[in-house]
Amino acid sequence: MPANFDALDQYIDRQIEAVAGYFGHVEWAAIDAIGRWQVEAGIKGNLAEIGVHHGKLYFILALLRQAGERALAIDLFKDDGLNTGIHAGRDKAFFDNRDKLGIGLDEEEIWTVDTLTLTPEALHARIGDVRLFSVDGGHAYANVVHDMRLAEAVLADDGVMIIHDFFGIGWPDVSVAAIHMLTEMKDRLQPFLITQYKLFVARPAAVERYRAMLAANPRLATAQMSDRAMFDNPITLLNLGRRELLERRIKRKLGFYPKKL
Ligand SMILES: C[S@@+](CC[C@H](N)C(=O)[O-])C[C@H]1O[C@@H](n2cnc3c(N)ncnc32)[C@H](O)[C@@H]1O
């Protein structure tokens, strides 16, 4: 039976703009295309995110789940008073959004924890092998190093790790830590896709398959792709096409995307 992505279509087409978060259309288009293709290609595994905030990205992962798969949300889920505006509400907003979107999650799929206290073994015991893992927790050097080690330890052979803010001007140590980890783990992790806010990496043996899939994916047919080099290997640079950007802007003006869930 073909996979049913109706709820994911609805979330991406109509609801995602109403959830506060830190990434844009090109990233959700890439994550959506990769996650669906994994299902079509028979790649199995769980889905996980470190650093969930209000759930904008995590809900994509949850809606990609297939029979027998789980999605793990890992966060402090704590509002420390330092976070204001769209950064506020980390203690409640994720749970409110989950309820408004009607996304069923088991208790086991939400882990309120400081990742610095976790070992790879503890994470593996909780979630097993992961096919799509978003790393977007603490942005200090020590957090990124620790979280990338955790994610690598559970990444499936055909899985993808997504590193947020690799190019974020506000968080230079994310880039430094990620470069150190990608150098240390170069036999196990290789970047294959860059977007404005995220770097996508996979096992070296899987990289060319992912790059070929991106180039041929009908869901990304109107996006702009170019080849670049990173660590001496080819990597795909993805941007949205002008038509897509214009269409989105017009639809936003016409109120097609509700501002509230
Ligand atoms: C940039 S936000 C995540 C944004 C989210 N991925 C999205 O797509 O909208 C970073 C999150 O990391 C969480 N975080 C920071 N340090 C953490 C730690 N040590 N352990 C677990 N979560 C942490 C914060 O609570 C916050 O929700």
The ligand as an SDF file (V2000), in Angstrom:
LIG
                    3D

 27 29  0  0  0  0  0  0  0  0999 V2000
   16.8750   26.8800   17.9360 C   0  0  0  0  0  0  0  0  0  0  0  0
   15.7970   26.0800   19.0250 S   0  0  0  0  0  0  0  0  0  0  0  0
   15.1960   24.7210   18.0620 C   0  0  0  0  0  0  0  0  0  0  0  0
   14.3380   25.1220   16.8800 C   0  0  0  0  0  0  0  0  0  0  0  0
   13.5630   24.0140   16.2400 C   0  0  0  0  0  0  0  0  0  0  0  0
   14.4270   22.9360   15.7880 N   0  0  0  0  0  0  0  0  0  0  0  0
   12.7380   24.5210   15.0690 C   0  0  0  0  0  0  0  0  0  0  0  0
   12.8690   23.9530   13.9930 O   0  0  0  0  0  0  0  0  0  0  0  0
   11.9850   25.4620   15.1980 O   0  0  0  0  0  0  0  0  0  0  0  0
   16.8980   25.3040   20.1500 C   0  0  0  0  0  0  0  0  0  0  0  0
   16.2400   24.3870   21.1630 C   0  0  0  0  0  0  0  0  0  0  0  0
   17.2680   23.6520   21.8040 O   0  0  0  0  0  0  0  0  0  0  0  0
   16.8930   23.4180   23.1360 C   0  0  0  0  0  0  0  0  0  0  0  0
   18.1100   23.1380   23.9200 N   0  0  0  0  0  0  0  0  0  0  0  0
   19.1290   23.9790   24.1860 C   0  0  0  0  0  0  0  0  0  0  0  0
   20.0800   23.3670   24.9150 N   0  0  0  0  0  0  0  0  0  0  0  0
   19.6480   22.0970   25.1230 C   0  0  0  0  0  0  0  0  0  0  0  0
   20.1710   20.9830   25.8270 C   0  0  0  0  0  0  0  0  0  0  0  0
   21.3450   21.0310   26.4530 N   0  0  0  0  0  0  0  0  0  0  0  0
   19.4400   19.8360   25.8550 N   0  0  0  0  0  0  0  0  0  0  0  0
   18.2330   19.7580   25.2120 C   0  0  0  0  0  0  0  0  0  0  0  0
   17.6950   20.7880   24.5150 N   0  0  0  0  0  0  0  0  0  0  0  0
   18.3850   21.9480   24.4820 C   0  0  0  0  0  0  0  0  0  0  0  0
   16.1700   24.6960   23.5550 C   0  0  0  0  0  0  0  0  0  0  0  0
   15.3090   24.4610   24.6470 O   0  0  0  0  0  0  0  0  0  0  0  0
   15.4610   25.1050   22.2700 C   0  0  0  0  0  0  0  0  0  0  0  0
   14.1200   24.6750   22.2520 O   0  0  0  0  0  0  0  0  0  0  0  0
  1  2  1  0
  2  3  1  0
  2 10  1  0
  3  4  1  0
  4  5  1  0
  5  6  1  0
  5  7  1  0
  7  8  2  0
  7  9  1  0
 10 11  1  0
 11 12  1  0
 11 26  1  0
 12 13  1  0
 13 14  1  0
 13 24  1  0
 14 15  1  0
 14 23  1  0
 15 16  2  0
 16 17  1  0
 17 18  1  0
 17 23  2  0
 18 19  1  0
 18 20  2  0
 20 21  1  0
 21 22  2  0
 22 23  1  0
 24 25  1  0
 24 26  1  0
 26 27  1  0
M  CHG  2   2   1   9  -1
M  END
$$$$
